[in-house]
Amino acid sequence: MKKIFTILLVSFLSVQSHAQLIQASVAAGSTTSRIKIFLKADQNQIASTNSIASLQFNVGVDATGLATAPAITIIKNIVSFPAAANWVISPPAYIEGGYWNYNIFLTNGPIAPIATANTPYEVMEVEFNGFPLQSRTVGLVSLPDGGTTTGQAYFYSSGPVLNSDGLSKLYYLPSSATTTNQNSYDVVTGLPQIGTSTALLANITLPVKFSGFNVVKKDNGANLNWQVENETALTDRYEVERSLNGIDFKSITTIAPKNNGRSANAYNFTDADILSIHSSAVVYYRIKQTDKDGQFIYTEIKSVRMDSKGFSASIFPNPVRSKASLSIDLTENSPVTITLNDANGKVLKNIQVQGLKGINKKEVDLSNLSSGNYLLRIQTGTETTTLNVVKGN
């Protein structure tokens, strides 16, 4: 934080007398799991020549009872903020000041937004990924001097003619947010400040998270156990789904949430006597969690081999945006051939690895492929398993 202040001090002093003041704030997003981040300038029309050289935000999520950080995605607004803007979240989220903090940086300034004085314009949406959801307070947070973890937990904008005020006017007050402005940092003097400034929204919904899921053979059946975090009264049910081919799943039972006031819970279920319906092959399982609004999320797919021979395989996530993890469970050491085919059968990738008895993990990179359906063929010895993989946008 101090190094940044030193570097920017000369340019800030040179424009301070005529700089427009930029403030930030937040509003509810286009879905219940998003927030919108806005900027607003206090003087005349912001022309294309009035560019923003440096810009950063710190998104804060109330960390009370939240053991792990929700994953977030930046959704660009290309109407009021240039599509060329490149945003980076670095480092990974961390807890300080009672918040999970996400330091977000513009890496390719200067950027020229299109806006009017005293009129908020949207910069981006931040999406908290996954369903079902739970209520949480989130927004923009500026920790004193950027906090002690990274020194970057604050809102900052610099010109040449557009600048933020780190003292008492960081965040403006829209109808949807609650703002607190204190002396969070001082670019001009570089002297330490002590206040935390915030622009917060209540009741933003964040994802309930599956923290574990496992399936093992038990007698003539399969025993499933899974763990969740951030469970609330919004969770409606868990459905155990079974498949005999890894593609077509059907629900075999429904389990109600424990509703015990705890956010972290564990569940288990035994699918008894599978051998009577599927005696010599792999059986696949996944858990579907649905909230009271009908929104849902799946676990990864897990498999179990009922005859204790050969191997089983699963891939997660599926659909996959860029990279996925292929899990291969071998009953003995064996060479493994992994082949990726498109929907027409064309071989796109062919990988050979030496597998070891037990769980083997292999990353599958689909980032350079078009969206659509693909087949992942795993062969060891004389046995083959084929997984249907969906590449999303």
N, C-alpha and C positions, 0 to 999 in steps of 0.2 A: 504493500500500500504506500509506504513512504517513498519507495523508488519511483512509483508512478507519479506521485505528487511532485517530486523534484523535477522530473522530465517535463511535466506539463506546466510548470509554474510560469515560465517566461511567456509562453503563448497565451496563457490564461490572463495574465496581467495586461498584455497588449490589447486584448479585446474586451476587457471587463467593463470599460466605460460605456460601450455601445452594444454589448452582447444581449441577445434575447435570452430570457430565462426559460429553460425547458423543465417541465415537471412530468412525472409519471403517475399512473394509477392502474387499477384493475377493474374488471367487470366480469359478470358471468359469461361463460363461453357459449358456443353454439350447441353444445351438448352438456349434460350434467357433470361430465368428468373433464371439462375444459374451463380455463380462465382466459380472458383476453387481456393483453397488456397494451396500454395506450400511452402516448405522449401528447403534450400540449405546450405551445409556446405563447408568451404573453404580449408579443408585439406584432405589428403589421403582418401582412400576408407573407408566408414563408415561401420565397421563390426558390426555383431550382438551384440558384447559385448559393443559397444559404444551406450548405451541406453540414452533415454530422460526421466528424472525423473519427471519434471514438464513442462507443456506446456499449454499456453493459447493464445487466439486471441481475438481481439475486432473488429467485423464487424461494419462498419459505413455506414449509408445510409443518403445521403443529405436530410435534413429535411425541406428544403425550400418549403413551401406550402403543406407539408405533415402532415395533422392533426393527423393521427393515424399511428402506426407502422405496416408495412407489417408483416405477419406471415412468419417465416422461418423454414426450415427443414434441418437437417444435413444429407448429403448423404456420407456414408463412401467410401473410396477408399481402397479396401482390397488387391490390388496388391503391392503397395509400402509402405503402412502403415498397421500395423497388424489389423486384423478384430476385435480383442479383445478390441481395444481402445474404451473407453466409454466417450462420450462427454455430457456435461451438459451446458445448457444456463441458466444463473442465474445472476441477477434477470431478470424480464421481461424488454423488451426494454425501454429505457428512452432517453430523449433529453439532450444533453450537447455538447458544442463546435460546434453547427450547424449540428449535426448528430443525427439520431436515433442510439443508441449504443446497441450492443448485445454482452455481455461478455460470451465467450465460453471457457470451461475448460476441460482438460483431467483429469479424476478423478481416473484412475487406473494405473498410472505410477509405475515403469519404463516400457517404451515401446521401442523396438528395431526396427527402420525402416530399410529398405533395400535400399541403395542408393550409389551413387558414388560422390566423391568430385567435387564441382563446377558444379554439374548437378542437376537442380531442380527436386524434386519429389513431387507428389501430396499427400496431407494429406486428403483432403475432398473437397466436393462441398457443397455450401450453396444455397438452393433453396428458392426463394421468391414465395410463393404459390398463385395461382389464375390467371385467365385470364378474360378479355383482359388485355393488358399491357400498361405501360407508360414508357417513358425513364427517367433514373435517374443515377446519379453518386454514385457508391458504392465501397467499398473496405475495406482494413485494416486501422485502425486508432489507434494511441497511443496518448492519451491526456496527458498533463503535469502531471507527478506523478500519472497517472491513472485517472485523473479527480477528481472532488470534490463530485460527486454523490455516487460512490461506491469505488473509488480508484482502480478499476480493469479494466479500459478501456485502455488496452495496449497489445502488443505482448511480451510474455516472454517465454524463454526456459532455462532449467537448466539440467546439465549433469547427471552422473559424469564428462563426458568429452565433452559434447556438451552444449554450452551456447550462449545466445543472448547478444547483446550489446545494452544497453538502451540509448546510447549517440548519436552516429553518423552513425551507420551501421545497423539499425534495418531492413530496407527493401532494397532488391536489385531491379535492374531495368530490367524487361523483356521488350520485344518489345510491349506488349499490355497495360502496365500500366504506370502511371506517379507516380514517387516516390519523397517524400520529407523527408529527414532525419535531425532531429534536436536533441537536448538534451532533450529527453522526460522523462528519469528517470536515476538514477545512483545507481545500486545495491551495488557497492563497498562502497561508502561513505554514501549512504542514504540521501544525501542532496537534497533539492528540485530542480527540473529542470523546465524549462519554455517553451520548444518547443513542438509543435504538429508534429508528424511524420505520414506520410500516404503512402499507396500504393493504388492508385485509378484507377478505370475503368469508362469511360464515357459511356453513352447510354445503360446501363443495364436496362432491362424492368421489371417493378414492377407491381403488380396487381392493377387494378381498383377495388374498394371495394363498395359493397352495404352496406350502413350504416343504412338502414331501409326499410321495406316493410310491407304494411298493406292492408287488404281487409275488407270492411264493406258492409252490405246490404244497398242499396239505392233505395227506391221505389220498382220497380219490377226487379231491376238489382243489379249489384255489382260495387262498386267504389274501384279502386286500386290506391294506391299511393306508390311511392318508391323514395329513396334518394341514391345518389352515391357520392363517394369521389374519387379524383385523376383522374377525367375524362379529357381526352386529345383528340387531333385530330385523334388519333389512333382508337377511338371508332367509330364503323360503324353504329350500330343499336341496338334497344331494341325490343324484341318480347314478346308480352303477350300470354301466353299459358294457355289453359283451359282444365280441365279434369272433367268428370262426375263420375269417380271411383277412382281418386287419383293415378292412375297408368299410364293410356294412355292419353298423352297430345297432343294437336294440337294447332298450332299458329292461333290466331284469328285476330291479327293486328300487324303492325310494326310501331314503332315510332322512328323518327330520333333523334340523339343527338342534344342538343341545340347549340353547337359550339359557345358559347358566351365568350370564353376565361377564364371561371371560372372552377376550378377543382371540385367544389361541386355544384351539381344541384339536383332539385327535379322534379318528373314527376307524372302525374296522368292520369287515363283512366277509363271511365265508360263502363262496359259491360251491355248494356241496355236490358231490357225485357227478362231476363233469365227465368222467370216463364213460358214463352210460350214454352220453350223447356225442362224445368226440374223443375216441379212445386212443388215437395214435397221431395227434398233430398238435400244433401250437394254438392256444386260445389267447385272445387279446382283450384287454380291459381299458376303460377310461372312466373318469368320474366327471359328471356334469353338475355344476353348481349353478342354481338359478335363484335370482332375487325376486322380491315381491312385485317388481315392475316388469317381470318377464325377461330381463336381461340375464345373460349367462356366460359362463367360461368353462373350458374343459381343462383337465389335466393332460399331461402327455400320455401317450399310449404305452401301456406295459403288457408284456406277454409272458406266458408260462407254458412250458412243454410238458404235456401230461404223461408221455411215455418215458421221460428221463433220458432220451437219446437226442443226438444231433445238437441243434442250437435254436435260439430264438433271437429276434431282432426287433428294434423299435426306433423311431426317429422323433425328435422334438426340437423346436416347435413344428407343427404341421397344421395349417399352412406356414410356410417359411418366407420371410422377406429377403434375407440375404444368406445367412449361414445357419445350419442346424447341426445337432449332435446325433450321430448314429450310434446306438448301443447294441452290441452283439454279445450274447451270453452263450459261451461255448462250454460243452461238457468235458472237453479235452483240448490240448494244444493242437492247432490245425491251421494251415494256410487258408486265407480268406480272400476271395475275389469279389470286389464291389463294382457293379456296373450301373451307370446312370443312362437311361434311355428316354427319348422324348415319346410323345403319344403315338408316333408312327413307328416306333421301334428302333430308330436311329441311335447308335451308341454315341453318347456325348462325352462320357468319362469312363475310364477303366483303371481301377486301383487294386493293387495286390498288397496285402499285409500279412505278417505272421501273427496269427491270433494265439492268445494264451487262454488256458482254462479259466473260466469265470467271465466277468464283465469286461468288455473291450470297448473303448470309446474312440470314435473317429469323426472329425469335423467334415461336413459336406458343404461346399461353397456353391450356392446357386445365384450369387449376386449378379452375374453377367448374363443370366438367362431371362427370357421373356416370361411373363406371367402365364400360367397354365398348368396342365397335369403332366407329371413325369413318373417314370417307374424306376425304382431303386432295387436292383437284383443283387442279393447276397448269396454267395455259394461257398460252401466248405465241404470238401470231400465229394460225396455223391448227392448231398442235400442242398436244396435251394429254397430261399424265401424271397418273395417279391413284395415290396412296400409301395403303396401309392402315395406320391408326394405332390403337394399343391404349392406352386410358387405364386405368392401374392405380390401386390404392388409395393 
